[in-house]
Amino acid sequence: MSVAVFSNQLFNEIYKICKDRNYSEVLTILSRKHPEGVDEDANHRMIDINQIEAQLIADVAIVEHTQAGLIYPYWSDDHPNYDESHEEQFFEVQSFLQAVLLSLSEFDIKTKGGAMV
């Protein structure tokens, strides 16, 4: 097991998504107490997780990113129906995905197509 560190804001976003979507296994992981022997930090949430659990947390962000592409299909300025508001919303979700993956950077996270992050 390794300790994953999330900013409180990011942790709360992940937790809310999991609660809204009833991702019970991820909620169980996120509900763990602070790891023993690790200094507490008021600005961050730390949880002991293994590779499989890290992938589950990453998958939450990956699903959100995939859905954003469906909800905001005109996000790219290469698209003939480009919409600036779609671009803003899409990149907000993309920033969320990147923040989650950065928090899990010590784990070999598989993204779409099996690529490792």
PDB file as gemmi writes it, atoms N, CA and C in Angstrom:
CRYST1    1.000    1.000    1.000  90.00  90.00  90.00 P 1                      
ATOM      1  N   MET A   1       0.848  -1.174   0.000  1.00  0.00           N  
ATOM      2  CA  MET A   1       0.000   0.000   0.000  1.00  0.00           C  
ATOM      3  C   MET A   1       0.893   1.237   0.000  1.00  0.00           C  
ATOM      4  N   SER A   2       0.388   2.261  -0.657  1.00  0.00           N  
ATOM      5  CA  SER A   2       1.062   3.557  -0.696  1.00  0.00           C  
ATOM      6  C   SER A   2       0.056   4.634  -0.330  1.00  0.00           C  
ATOM      7  N   VAL A   3       0.567   5.769   0.051  1.00  0.00           N  
ATOM      8  CA  VAL A   3      -0.310   6.877   0.436  1.00  0.00           C  
ATOM      9  C   VAL A   3      -0.551   7.772  -0.781  1.00  0.00           C  
ATOM     10  N   ALA A   4      -1.823   7.971  -1.094  1.00  0.00           N  
ATOM     11  CA  ALA A   4      -2.215   8.926  -2.135  1.00  0.00           C  
ATOM     12  C   ALA A   4      -2.593  10.228  -1.442  1.00  0.00           C  
ATOM     13  N   VAL A   5      -2.169  11.345  -2.017  1.00  0.00           N  
ATOM     14  CA  VAL A   5      -2.418  12.660  -1.421  1.00  0.00           C  
ATOM     15  C   VAL A   5      -3.273  13.480  -2.387  1.00  0.00           C  
ATOM     16  N   PHE A   6      -4.414  13.946  -1.883  1.00  0.00           N  
ATOM     17  CA  PHE A   6      -5.332  14.773  -2.667  1.00  0.00           C  
ATOM     18  C   PHE A   6      -5.552  16.093  -1.941  1.00  0.00           C  
ATOM     19  N   SER A   7      -5.636  17.180  -2.682  1.00  0.00           N  
ATOM     20  CA  SER A   7      -6.058  18.426  -2.043  1.00  0.00           C  
ATOM     21  C   SER A   7      -7.477  18.201  -1.525  1.00  0.00           C  
ATOM     22  N   ASN A   8      -7.856  18.930  -0.496  1.00  0.00           N  
ATOM     23  CA  ASN A   8      -9.212  18.770   0.044  1.00  0.00           C  
ATOM     24  C   ASN A   8     -10.265  19.032  -1.024  1.00  0.00           C  
ATOM     25  N   GLN A   9     -10.050  20.050  -1.849  1.00  0.00           N  
ATOM     26  CA  GLN A   9     -11.016  20.378  -2.899  1.00  0.00           C  
ATOM     27  C   GLN A   9     -11.158  19.225  -3.889  1.00  0.00           C  
ATOM     28  N   LEU A  10     -10.047  18.674  -4.344  1.00  0.00           N  
ATOM     29  CA  LEU A  10     -10.083  17.563  -5.290  1.00  0.00           C  
ATOM     30  C   LEU A  10     -10.729  16.340  -4.656  1.00  0.00           C  
ATOM     31  N   PHE A  11     -10.347  16.039  -3.421  1.00  0.00           N  
ATOM     32  CA  PHE A  11     -10.934  14.902  -2.719  1.00  0.00           C  
ATOM     33  C   PHE A  11     -12.451  15.058  -2.634  1.00  0.00           C  
ATOM     34  N   ASN A  12     -12.911  16.257  -2.279  1.00  0.00           N  
ATOM     35  CA  ASN A  12     -14.350  16.496  -2.153  1.00  0.00           C  
ATOM     36  C   ASN A  12     -15.070  16.343  -3.489  1.00  0.00           C  
ATOM     37  N   GLU A  13     -14.437  16.764  -4.578  1.00  0.00           N  
ATOM     38  CA  GLU A  13     -15.031  16.586  -5.912  1.00  0.00           C  
ATOM     39  C   GLU A  13     -15.169  15.104  -6.244  1.00  0.00           C  
ATOM     40  N   ILE A  14     -14.104  14.344  -6.002  1.00  0.00           N  
ATOM     41  CA  ILE A  14     -14.144  12.906  -6.276  1.00  0.00           C  
ATOM     42  C   ILE A  14     -15.222  12.247  -5.417  1.00  0.00           C  
ATOM     43  N   TYR A  15     -15.248  12.586  -4.148  1.00  0.00           N  
ATOM     44  CA  TYR A  15     -16.212  11.987  -3.220  1.00  0.00           C  
ATOM     45  C   TYR A  15     -17.646  12.287  -3.664  1.00  0.00           C  
ATOM     46  N   LYS A  16     -17.913  13.525  -4.061  1.00  0.00           N  
ATOM     47  CA  LYS A  16     -19.262  13.912  -4.487  1.00  0.00           C  
ATOM     48  C   LYS A  16     -19.691  13.121  -5.722  1.00  0.00           C  
ATOM     49  N   ILE A  17     -18.803  12.996  -6.692  1.00  0.00           N  
ATOM     50  CA  ILE A  17     -19.109  12.227  -7.901  1.00  0.00           C  
ATOM     51  C   ILE A  17     -19.441  10.787  -7.528  1.00  0.00           C  
ATOM     52  N   CYS A  18     -18.613  10.189  -6.679  1.00  0.00           N  
ATOM     53  CA  CYS A  18     -18.825   8.792  -6.280  1.00  0.00           C  
ATOM     54  C   CYS A  18     -20.138   8.619  -5.529  1.00  0.00           C  
ATOM     55  N   LYS A  19     -20.462   9.567  -4.691  1.00  0.00           N  
ATOM     56  CA  LYS A  19     -21.718   9.502  -3.941  1.00  0.00           C  
ATOM     57  C   LYS A  19     -22.910   9.666  -4.881  1.00  0.00           C  
ATOM     58  N   ASP A  20     -22.844  10.650  -5.779  1.00  0.00           N  
ATOM     59  CA  ASP A  20     -23.936  10.885  -6.735  1.00  0.00           C  
ATOM     60  C   ASP A  20     -24.164   9.698  -7.658  1.00  0.00           C  
ATOM     61  N   ARG A  21     -23.096   8.994  -8.014  1.00  0.00           N  
ATOM     62  CA  ARG A  21     -23.186   7.881  -8.960  1.00  0.00           C  
ATOM     63  C   ARG A  21     -23.234   6.512  -8.267  1.00  0.00           C  
ATOM     64  N   ASN A  22     -23.189   6.540  -6.947  1.00  0.00           N  
ATOM     65  CA  ASN A  22     -23.233   5.319  -6.141  1.00  0.00           C  
ATOM     66  C   ASN A  22     -22.083   4.356  -6.481  1.00  0.00           C  
ATOM     67  N   TYR A  23     -20.874   4.903  -6.573  1.00  0.00           N  
ATOM     68  CA  TYR A  23     -19.677   4.082  -6.766  1.00  0.00           C  
ATOM     69  C   TYR A  23     -19.238   3.590  -5.384  1.00  0.00           C  
ATOM     70  N   SER A  24     -19.926   2.568  -4.893  1.00  0.00           N  
ATOM     71  CA  SER A  24     -19.777   2.146  -3.494  1.00  0.00           C  
ATOM     72  C   SER A  24     -18.359   1.701  -3.138  1.00  0.00           C  
ATOM     73  N   GLU A  25     -17.695   0.998  -4.035  1.00  0.00           N  
ATOM     74  CA  GLU A  25     -16.341   0.528  -3.721  1.00  0.00           C  
ATOM     75  C   GLU A  25     -15.376   1.705  -3.556  1.00  0.00           C  
ATOM     76  N   VAL A  26     -15.488   2.692  -4.427  1.00  0.00           N  
ATOM     77  CA  VAL A  26     -14.608   3.861  -4.326  1.00  0.00           C  
ATOM     78  C   VAL A  26     -14.957   4.670  -3.080  1.00  0.00           C  
ATOM     79  N   LEU A  27     -16.237   4.766  -2.753  1.00  0.00           N  
ATOM     80  CA  LEU A  27     -16.637   5.460  -1.520  1.00  0.00           C  
ATOM     81  C   LEU A  27     -16.025   4.794  -0.293  1.00  0.00           C  
ATOM     82  N   THR A  28     -15.990   3.473  -0.294  1.00  0.00           N  
ATOM     83  CA  THR A  28     -15.372   2.737   0.816  1.00  0.00           C  
ATOM     84  C   THR A  28     -13.888   3.085   0.920  1.00  0.00           C  
ATOM     85  N   ILE A  29     -13.215   3.132  -0.206  1.00  0.00           N  
ATOM     86  CA  ILE A  29     -11.786   3.474  -0.223  1.00  0.00           C  
ATOM     87  C   ILE A  29     -11.575   4.899   0.284  1.00  0.00           C  
ATOM     88  N   LEU A  30     -12.385   5.828  -0.213  1.00  0.00           N  
ATOM     89  CA  LEU A  30     -12.231   7.235   0.160  1.00  0.00           C  
ATOM     90  C   LEU A  30     -12.601   7.503   1.614  1.00  0.00           C  
ATOM     91  N   SER A  31     -13.366   6.607   2.210  1.00  0.00           N  
ATOM     92  CA  SER A  31     -13.824   6.803   3.595  1.00  0.00           C  
ATOM     93  C   SER A  31     -12.826   6.319   4.640  1.00  0.00           C  
ATOM     94  N   ARG A  32     -11.704   5.813   4.208  1.00  0.00           N  
ATOM     95  CA  ARG A  32     -10.701   5.335   5.165  1.00  0.00           C  
ATOM     96  C   ARG A  32     -10.164   6.475   6.013  1.00  0.00           C  
ATOM     97  N   LYS A  33      -9.751   6.100   7.220  1.00  0.00           N  
ATOM     98  CA  LYS A  33      -9.143   7.080   8.129  1.00  0.00           C  
ATOM     99  C   LYS A  33      -7.742   7.431   7.647  1.00  0.00           C  
ATOM    100  N   HIS A  34      -7.230   8.532   8.147  1.00  0.00           N  
ATOM    101  CA  HIS A  34      -5.878   8.992   7.828  1.00  0.00           C  
ATOM    102  C   HIS A  34      -4.872   7.885   8.156  1.00  0.00           C  
ATOM    103  N   PRO A  35      -3.905   7.624   7.269  1.00  0.00           N  
ATOM    104  CA  PRO A  35      -2.924   6.563   7.522  1.00  0.00           C  
ATOM    105  C   PRO A  35      -2.098   6.821   8.785  1.00  0.00           C  
ATOM    106  N   GLU A  36      -1.870   5.763   9.544  1.00  0.00           N  
ATOM    107  CA  GLU A  36      -1.037   5.876  10.747  1.00  0.00           C  
ATOM    108  C   GLU A  36       0.401   6.171  10.348  1.00  0.00           C  
ATOM    109  N   GLY A  37       1.058   6.981  11.149  1.00  0.00           N  
ATOM    110  CA  GLY A  37       2.460   7.287  10.914  1.00  0.00           C  
ATOM    111  C   GLY A  37       2.703   8.352   9.856  1.00  0.00           C  
ATOM    112  N   VAL A  38       1.641   8.920   9.308  1.00  0.00           N  
ATOM    113  CA  VAL A  38       1.780   9.974   8.302  1.00  0.00           C  
ATOM    114  C   VAL A  38       1.279  11.274   8.915  1.00  0.00           C  
ATOM    115  N   ASP A  39       2.111  12.304   8.857  1.00  0.00           N  
ATOM    116  CA  ASP A  39       1.715  13.599   9.422  1.00  0.00           C  
ATOM    117  C   ASP A  39       0.455  14.120   8.745  1.00  0.00           C  
ATOM    118  N   GLU A  40      -0.460  14.634   9.557  1.00  0.00           N  
ATOM    119  CA  GLU A  40      -1.692  15.202   9.007  1.00  0.00           C  
ATOM    120  C   GLU A  40      -1.415  16.577   8.432  1.00  0.00           C  
ATOM    121  N   ASP A  41      -2.221  16.952   7.465  1.00  0.00           N  
ATOM    122  CA  ASP A  41      -2.099  18.232   6.777  1.00  0.00           C  
ATOM    123  C   ASP A  41      -3.520  18.746   6.572  1.00  0.00           C  
ATOM    124  N   ALA A  42      -3.811  19.943   7.065  1.00  0.00           N  
ATOM    125  CA  ALA A  42      -5.172  20.482   7.010  1.00  0.00           C  
ATOM    126  C   ALA A  42      -5.653  20.739   5.585  1.00  0.00           C  
ATOM    127  N   ASN A  43      -4.740  20.857   4.633  1.00  0.00           N  
ATOM    128  CA  ASN A  43      -5.115  21.179   3.252  1.00  0.00           C  
ATOM    129  C   ASN A  43      -5.206  19.972   2.332  1.00  0.00           C  
ATOM    130  N   HIS A  44      -4.866  18.798   2.861  1.00  0.00           N  
ATOM    131  CA  HIS A  44      -4.828  17.606   2.021  1.00  0.00           C  
ATOM    132  C   HIS A  44      -5.470  16.414   2.716  1.00  0.00           C  
ATOM    133  N   ARG A  45      -5.980  15.513   1.900  1.00  0.00           N  
ATOM    134  CA  ARG A  45      -6.537  14.256   2.395  1.00  0.00           C  
ATOM    135  C   ARG A  45      -5.616  13.145   1.919  1.00  0.00           C  
ATOM    136  N   MET A  46      -5.205  12.282   2.828  1.00  0.00           N  
ATOM    137  CA  MET A  46      -4.291  11.194   2.504  1.00  0.00           C  
ATOM    138  C   MET A  46      -4.960   9.869   2.822  1.00  0.00           C  
ATOM    139  N   ILE A  47      -4.829   8.926   1.885  1.00  0.00           N  
ATOM    140  CA  ILE A  47      -5.398   7.596   2.106  1.00  0.00           C  
ATOM    141  C   ILE A  47      -4.411   6.540   1.619  1.00  0.00           C  
ATOM    142  N   ASP A  48      -4.372   5.439   2.362  1.00  0.00           N  
ATOM    143  CA  ASP A  48      -3.580   4.277   1.966  1.00  0.00           C  
ATOM    144  C   ASP A  48      -4.341   3.528   0.886  1.00  0.00           C  
ATOM    145  N   ILE A  49      -3.711   3.337  -0.274  1.00  0.00           N  
ATOM    146  CA  ILE A  49      -4.355   2.585  -1.345  1.00  0.00           C  
ATOM    147  C   ILE A  49      -3.338   1.693  -2.036  1.00  0.00           C  
ATOM    148  N   ASN A  50      -3.856   0.662  -2.697  1.00  0.00           N  
ATOM    149  CA  ASN A  50      -3.001  -0.200  -3.510  1.00  0.00           C  
ATOM    150  C   ASN A  50      -3.231   0.134  -4.989  1.00  0.00           C  
ATOM    151  N   GLN A  51      -2.571  -0.578  -5.865  1.00  0.00           N  
ATOM    152  CA  GLN A  51      -2.648  -0.315  -7.306  1.00  0.00           C  
ATOM    153  C   GLN A  51      -4.081  -0.421  -7.833  1.00  0.00           C  
ATOM    154  N   ILE A  52      -4.784  -1.457  -7.442  1.00  0.00           N  
ATOM    155  CA  ILE A  52      -6.157  -1.669  -7.922  1.00  0.00           C  
ATOM    156  C   ILE A  52      -7.059  -0.529  -7.467  1.00  0.00           C  
ATOM    157  N   GLU A  53      -6.913  -0.108  -6.225  1.00  0.00           N  
ATOM    158  CA  GLU A  53      -7.733   0.982  -5.687  1.00  0.00           C  
ATOM    159  C   GLU A  53      -7.396   2.314  -6.358  1.00  0.00           C  
ATOM    160  N   ALA A  54      -6.118   2.523  -6.641  1.00  0.00           N  
ATOM    161  CA  ALA A  54      -5.711   3.742  -7.353  1.00  0.00           C  
ATOM    162  C   ALA A  54      -6.347   3.777  -8.737  1.00  0.00           C  
ATOM    163  N   GLN A  55      -6.381   2.623  -9.395  1.00  0.00           N  
ATOM    164  CA  GLN A  55      -6.995   2.557 -10.725  1.00  0.00           C  
ATOM    165  C   GLN A  55      -8.488   2.864 -10.646  1.00  0.00           C  
ATOM    166  N   LEU A  56      -9.166   2.371  -9.607  1.00  0.00           N  
ATOM    167  CA  LEU A  56     -10.596   2.664  -9.445  1.00  0.00           C  
ATOM    168  C   LEU A  56     -10.837   4.165  -9.294  1.00  0.00           C  
ATOM    169  N   ILE A  57     -10.017   4.818  -8.497  1.00  0.00           N  
ATOM    170  CA  ILE A  57     -10.160   6.267  -8.313  1.00  0.00           C  
ATOM    171  C   ILE A  57      -9.883   6.988  -9.637  1.00  0.00           C  
ATOM    172  N   ALA A  58      -8.844   6.566 -10.339  1.00  0.00           N  
ATOM    173  CA  ALA A  58      -8.530   7.171 -11.638  1.00  0.00           C  
ATOM    174  C   ALA A  58      -9.669   6.947 -12.627  1.00  0.00           C  
ATOM    175  N   ASP A  59     -10.277   5.775 -12.581  1.00  0.00           N  
ATOM    176  CA  ASP A  59     -11.378   5.469 -13.498  1.00  0.00           C  
ATOM    177  C   ASP A  59     -12.556   6.419 -13.319  1.00  0.00           C  
ATOM    178  N   VAL A  60     -12.780   6.878 -12.095  1.00  0.00           N  
ATOM    179  CA  VAL A  60     -13.841   7.865 -11.857  1.00  0.00           C  
ATOM    180  C   VAL A  60     -13.564   9.114 -12.699  1.00  0.00           C  
ATOM    181  N   ALA A  61     -12.342   9.603 -12.659  1.00  0.00           N  
ATOM    182  CA  ALA A  61     -11.974  10.800 -13.424  1.00  0.00           C  
ATOM    183  C   ALA A  61     -11.994  10.524 -14.924  1.00  0.00           C  
ATOM    184  N   ILE A  62     -11.571   9.333 -15.323  1.00  0.00           N  
ATOM    185  CA  ILE A  62     -11.564   8.972 -16.744  1.00  0.00           C  
ATOM    186  C   ILE A  62     -12.989   8.924 -17.287  1.00  0.00           C  
ATOM    187  N   VAL A  63     -13.917   8.370 -16.513  1.00  0.00           N  
ATOM    188  CA  VAL A  63     -15.330   8.334 -16.926  1.00  0.00           C  
ATOM    189  C   VAL A  63     -15.876   9.752 -17.057  1.00  0.00           C  
ATOM    190  N   GLU A  64     -15.551  10.616 -16.102  1.00  0.00           N  
ATOM    191  CA  GLU A  64     -16.006  12.010 -16.171  1.00  0.00           C  
ATOM    192  C   GLU A  64     -15.475  12.683 -17.437  1.00  0.00           C  
ATOM    193  N   HIS A  65     -14.235  12.422 -17.770  1.00  0.00           N  
ATOM    194  CA  HIS A  65     -13.620  13.011 -18.962  1.00  0.00           C  
ATOM    195  C   HIS A  65     -14.296  12.492 -20.228  1.00  0.00           C  
ATOM    196  N   THR A  66     -14.558  11.194 -20.275  1.00  0.00           N  
ATOM    197  CA  THR A  66     -15.236  10.601 -21.429  1.00  0.00           C  
ATOM    198  C   THR A  66     -16.628  11.194 -21.596  1.00  0.00           C  
ATOM    199  N   GLN A  67     -17.361  11.318 -20.494  1.00  0.00           N  
ATOM    200  CA  GLN A  67     -18.699  11.908 -20.552  1.00  0.00           C  
ATOM    201  C   GLN A  67     -18.643  13.364 -21.003  1.00  0.00           C  
ATOM    202  N   ALA A  68     -17.634  14.086 -20.583  1.00  0.00           N  
ATOM    203  CA  ALA A  68     -17.506  15.494 -20.984  1.00  0.00           C  
ATOM    204  C   ALA A  68     -17.390  15.617 -22.499  1.00  0.00           C  
ATOM    205  N   GLY A  69     -16.699  14.675 -23.123  1.00  0.00           N  
ATOM    206  CA  GLY A  69     -16.589  14.684 -24.581  1.00  0.00           C  
ATOM    207  C   GLY A  69     -17.929  14.469 -25.263  1.00  0.00           C  
ATOM    208  N   LEU A  70     -18.831  13.745 -24.590  1.00  0.00           N  
ATOM    209  CA  LEU A  70     -20.173  13.520 -25.131  1.00  0.00           C  
ATOM    210  C   LEU A  70     -21.112  14.688 -24.828  1.00  0.00           C  
ATOM    211  N   ILE A  71     -20.958  15.268 -23.664  1.00  0.00           N  
ATOM    212  CA  ILE A  71     -21.827  16.377 -23.251  1.00  0.00           C  
ATOM    213  C   ILE A  71     -21.441  17.675 -23.966  1.00  0.00           C  
ATOM    214  N   TYR A  72     -20.152  17.865 -24.189  1.00  0.00           N  
ATOM    215  CA  TYR A  72     -19.634  19.094 -24.813  1.00  0.00           C  
ATOM    216  C   TYR A  72     -18.893  18.746 -26.108  1.00  0.00           C  
ATOM    217  N   PRO A  73     -19.621  18.229 -27.116  1.00  0.00           N  
ATOM    218  CA  PRO A  73     -18.950  17.736 -28.327  1.00  0.00           C  
ATOM    219  C   PRO A  73     -18.298  18.824 -29.181  1.00  0.00           C  
ATOM    220  N   TYR A  74     -18.655  20.072 -28.946  1.00  0.00           N  
ATOM    221  CA  TYR A  74     -18.123  21.157 -29.778  1.00  0.00           C  
ATOM    222  C   TYR A  74     -16.992  21.906 -29.081  1.00  0.00           C  
ATOM    223  N   TRP A  75     -16.228  21.190 -28.263  1.00  0.00           N  
ATOM    224  CA  TRP A  75     -15.168  21.811 -27.474  1.00  0.00           C  
ATOM    225  C   TRP A  75     -13.942  22.188 -28.301  1.00  0.00           C  
ATOM    226  N   SER A  76     -13.717  21.499 -29.404  1.00  0.00           N  
ATOM    227  CA  SER A  76     -12.502  21.728 -30.194  1.00  0.00           C  
ATOM    228  C   SER A  76     -12.732  22.802 -31.255  1.00  0.00           C  
ATOM    229  N   ASP A  77     -11.782  23.712 -31.384  1.00  0.00           N  
ATOM    230  CA  ASP A  77     -11.925  24.745 -32.411  1.00  0.00           C  
ATOM    231  C   ASP A  77     -11.734  24.181 -33.819  1.00  0.00           C  
ATOM    232  N   ASP A  78     -11.388  22.898 -33.921  1.00  0.00           N  
ATOM    233  CA  ASP A  78     -11.328  22.217 -35.216  1.00  0.00           C  
ATOM    234  C   ASP A  78     -12.714  21.764 -35.675  1.00  0.00           C  
ATOM    235  N   HIS A  79     -13.668  21.711 -34.759  1.00  0.00           N  
ATOM    236  CA  HIS A  79     -15.025  21.252 -35.080  1.00  0.00           C  
ATOM    237  C   HIS A  79     -15.793  22.374 -35.780  1.00  0.00           C  
ATOM    238  N   PRO A  80     -16.555  22.043 -36.839  1.00  0.00           N  
ATOM    239  CA  PRO A  80     -17.302  23.092 -37.549  1.00  0.00           C  
ATOM    240  C   PRO A  80     -18.335  23.815 -36.679  1.00  0.00           C  
ATOM    241  N   ASN A  81     -18.806  23.166 -35.607  1.00  0.00           N  
ATOM    242  CA  ASN A  81     -19.791  23.785 -34.709  1.00  0.00           C  
ATOM    243  C   ASN A  81     -19.156  24.224 -33.390  1.00  0.00           C  
ATOM    244  N   TYR A  82     -17.883  24.562 -33.446  1.00  0.00           N  
ATOM    245  CA  TYR A  82     -17.152  24.963 -32.236  1.00  0.00           C  
ATOM    246  C   TYR A  82     -17.973  25.925 -31.381  1.00  0.00           C  
ATOM    247  N   ASP A  83     -17.941  25.659 -30.072  1.00  0.00           N  
ATOM    248  CA  ASP A  83     -18.671  26.496 -29.110  1.00  0.00           C  
ATOM    249  C   ASP A  83     -17.722  26.772 -27.943  1.00  0.00           C  
ATOM    250  N   GLU A  84     -17.440  28.033 -27.723  1.00  0.00           N  
ATOM    251  CA  GLU A  84     -16.492  28.409 -26.670  1.00  0.00           C  
ATOM    252  C   GLU A  84     -16.932  27.909 -25.295  1.00  0.00           C  
ATOM    253  N   SER A  85     -18.237  27.920 -25.024  1.00  0.00           N  
ATOM    254  CA  SER A  85     -18.714  27.440 -23.718  1.00  0.00           C  
ATOM    255  C   SER A  85     -18.461  25.941 -23.565  1.00  0.00           C  
ATOM    256  N   HIS A  86     -18.561  25.179 -24.670  1.00  0.00           N  
ATOM    257  CA  HIS A  86     -18.235  23.753 -24.622  1.00  0.00           C  
ATOM    258  C   HIS A  86     -16.756  23.567 -24.303  1.00  0.00           C  
ATOM    259  N   GLU A  87     -15.928  24.390 -24.945  1.00  0.00           N  
ATOM    260  CA  GLU A  87     -14.487  24.300 -24.702  1.00  0.00           C  
ATOM    261  C   GLU A  87     -14.167  24.549 -23.226  1.00  0.00           C  
ATOM    262  N   GLU A  88     -14.766  25.573 -22.648  1.00  0.00           N  
ATOM    263  CA  GLU A  88     -14.513  25.902 -21.243  1.00  0.00           C  
ATOM    264  C   GLU A  88     -14.928  24.760 -20.321  1.00  0.00           C  
ATOM    265  N   GLN A  89     -16.113  24.221 -20.551  1.00  0.00           N  
ATOM    266  CA  GLN A  89     -16.615  23.129 -19.706  1.00  0.00           C  
ATOM    267  C   GLN A  89     -15.759  21.874 -19.871  1.00  0.00           C  
ATOM    268  N   PHE A  90     -15.424  21.554 -21.119  1.00  0.00           N  
ATOM    269  CA  PHE A  90     -14.622  20.363 -21.383  1.00  0.00           C  
ATOM    270  C   PHE A  90     -13.261  20.464 -20.700  1.00  0.00           C  
ATOM    271  N   PHE A  91     -12.623  21.620 -20.807  1.00  0.00           N  
ATOM    272  CA  PHE A  91     -11.296  21.765 -20.221  1.00  0.00           C  
ATOM    273  C   PHE A  91     -11.333  21.840 -18.701  1.00  0.00           C  
ATOM    274  N   GLU A  92     -12.465  22.232 -18.147  1.00  0.00           N  
ATOM    275  CA  GLU A  92     -12.616  22.164 -16.691  1.00  0.00           C  
ATOM    276  C   GLU A  92     -12.579  20.706 -16.228  1.00  0.00           C  
ATOM    277  N   VAL A  93     -13.280  19.844 -16.960  1.00  0.00           N  
ATOM    278  CA  VAL A  93     -13.270  18.414 -16.628  1.00  0.00           C  
ATOM    279  C   VAL A  93     -11.889  17.825 -16.901  1.00  0.00           C  
ATOM    280  N   GLN A  94     -11.251  18.253 -17.975  1.00  0.00           N  
ATOM    281  CA  GLN A  94      -9.914  17.751 -18.279  1.00  0.00           C  
ATOM    282  C   GLN A  94      -8.925  18.135 -17.177  1.00  0.00           C  
ATOM    283  N   SER A  95      -9.060  19.318 -16.634  1.00  0.00           N  
ATOM    284  CA  SER A  95      -8.198  19.741 -15.520  1.00  0.00           C  
ATOM    285  C   SER A  95      -8.417  18.852 -14.300  1.00  0.00           C  
ATOM    286  N   PHE A  96      -9.672  18.476 -14.060  1.00  0.00           N  
ATOM    287  CA  PHE A  96     -10.001  17.557 -12.971  1.00  0.00           C  
ATOM    288  C   PHE A  96      -9.295  16.221 -13.190  1.00  0.00           C  
ATOM    289  N   LEU A  97      -9.390  15.684 -14.406  1.00  0.00           N  
ATOM    290  CA  LEU A  97      -8.733  14.412 -14.721  1.00  0.00           C  
ATOM    291  C   LEU A  97      -7.231  14.514 -14.474  1.00  0.00           C  
ATOM    292  N   GLN A  98      -6.617  15.571 -14.955  1.00  0.00           N  
ATOM    293  CA  GLN A  98      -5.174  15.730 -14.783  1.00  0.00           C  
ATOM    294  C   GLN A  98      -4.787  15.834 -13.312  1.00  0.00           C  
ATOM    295  N   ALA A  99      -5.604  16.518 -12.522  1.00  0.00           N  
ATOM    296  CA  ALA A  99      -5.311  16.645 -11.090  1.00  0.00           C  
ATOM    297  C   ALA A  99      -5.389  15.293 -10.396  1.00  0.00           C  
ATOM    298  N   VAL A 100      -6.383  14.492 -10.757  1.00  0.00           N  
ATOM    299  CA  VAL A 100      -6.511  13.157 -10.158  1.00  0.00           C  
ATOM    300  C   VAL A 100      -5.313  12.303 -10.554  1.00  0.00           C  
ATOM    301  N   LEU A 101      -4.984  12.292 -11.834  1.00  0.00           N  
ATOM    302  CA  LEU A 101      -3.856  11.475 -12.292  1.00  0.00           C  
ATOM    303  C   LEU A 101      -2.541  11.935 -11.673  1.00  0.00           C  
ATOM    304  N   LEU A 102      -2.377  13.227 -11.494  1.00  0.00           N  
ATOM    305  CA  LEU A 102      -1.175  13.743 -10.842  1.00  0.00           C  
ATOM    306  C   LEU A 102      -1.099  13.258  -9.394  1.00  0.00           C  
ATOM    307  N   SER A 103      -2.237  13.233  -8.707  1.00  0.00           N  
ATOM    308  CA  SER A 103      -2.270  12.751  -7.319  1.00  0.00           C  
ATOM    309  C   SER A 103      -1.943  11.265  -7.230  1.00  0.00           C  
ATOM    310  N   LEU A 104      -2.147  10.560  -8.326  1.00  0.00           N  
ATOM    311  CA  LEU A 104      -1.896   9.112  -8.352  1.00  0.00           C  
ATOM    312  C   LEU A 104      -0.663   8.780  -9.192  1.00  0.00           C  
ATOM    313  N   SER A 105       0.233   9.736  -9.352  1.00  0.00           N  
ATOM    314  CA  SER A 105       1.356   9.580 -10.280  1.00  0.00           C  
ATOM    315  C   SER A 105       2.313   8.447  -9.923  1.00  0.00           C  
ATOM    316  N   GLU A 106       2.358   8.040  -8.670  1.00  0.00           N  
ATOM    317  CA  GLU A 106       3.282   6.954  -8.318  1.00  0.00           C  
ATOM    318  C   GLU A 106       2.720   5.573  -8.665  1.00  0.00           C  
ATOM    319  N   PHE A 107       1.467   5.529  -9.098  1.00  0.00           N  
ATOM    320  CA  PHE A 107       0.832   4.275  -9.491  1.00  0.00           C  
ATOM    321  C   PHE A 107       0.838   4.175 -11.014  1.00  0.00           C  
ATOM    322  N   ASP A 108       0.856   2.949 -11.537  1.00  0.00           N  
ATOM    323  CA  ASP A 108       0.809   2.738 -12.988  1.00  0.00           C  
ATOM    324  C   ASP A 108      -0.644   2.737 -13.439  1.00  0.00           C  
ATOM    325  N   ILE A 109      -1.182   3.916 -13.668  1.00  0.00           N  
ATOM    326  CA  ILE A 109      -2.583   4.065 -14.034  1.00  0.00           C  
ATOM    327  C   ILE A 109      -2.749   3.825 -15.528  1.00  0.00           C  
ATOM    328  N   LYS A 110      -3.723   3.003 -15.865  1.00  0.00           N  
ATOM    329  CA  LYS A 110      -4.049   2.763 -17.268  1.00  0.00           C  
ATOM    330  C   LYS A 110      -5.175   3.714 -17.660  1.00  0.00           C  
ATOM    331  N   THR A 111      -4.971   4.391 -18.789  1.00  0.00           N  
ATOM    332  CA  THR A 111      -6.006   5.275 -19.310  1.00  0.00           C  
ATOM    333  C   THR A 111      -6.574   4.636 -20.572  1.00  0.00           C  
ATOM    334  N   LYS A 112      -7.395   5.365 -21.292  1.00  0.00           N  
ATOM    335  CA  LYS A 112      -8.018   4.862 -22.511  1.00  0.00           C  
ATOM    336  C   LYS A 112      -6.965   4.260 -23.431  1.00  0.00           C  
ATOM    337  N   GLY A 113      -7.249   3.107 -23.987  1.00  0.00           N  
ATOM    338  CA  GLY A 113      -6.310   2.478 -24.898  1.00  0.00           C  
ATOM    339  C   GLY A 113      -5.182   1.745 -24.192  1.00  0.00           C  
ATOM    340  N   GLY A 114      -5.247   1.660 -22.867  1.00  0.00           N  
ATOM    341  CA  GLY A 114      -4.251   0.917 -22.115  1.00  0.00           C  
ATOM    342  C   GLY A 114      -2.957   1.663 -21.857  1.00  0.00           C  
ATOM    343  N   ALA A 115      -2.907   2.937 -22.230  1.00  0.00           N  
ATOM    344  CA  ALA A 115      -1.684   3.711 -21.995  1.00  0.00           C  
ATOM    345  C   ALA A 115      -1.458   3.891 -20.502  1.00  0.00           C  
ATOM    346  N   MET A 116      -0.212   3.865 -20.108  1.00  0.00           N  
ATOM    347  CA  MET A 116       0.133   4.070 -18.705  1.00  0.00           C  
ATOM    348  C   MET A 116       0.412   5.546 -18.489  1.00  0.00           C  
ATOM    349  N   VAL A 117      -0.004   6.048 -17.346  1.00  0.00           N  
ATOM    350  CA  VAL A 117       0.226   7.456 -17.019  1.00  0.00           C  
ATOM    351  C   VAL A 117       1.281   7.526 -15.941  1.00  0.00           C  
TER     352      VAL A 117                                                      
END                                                                             
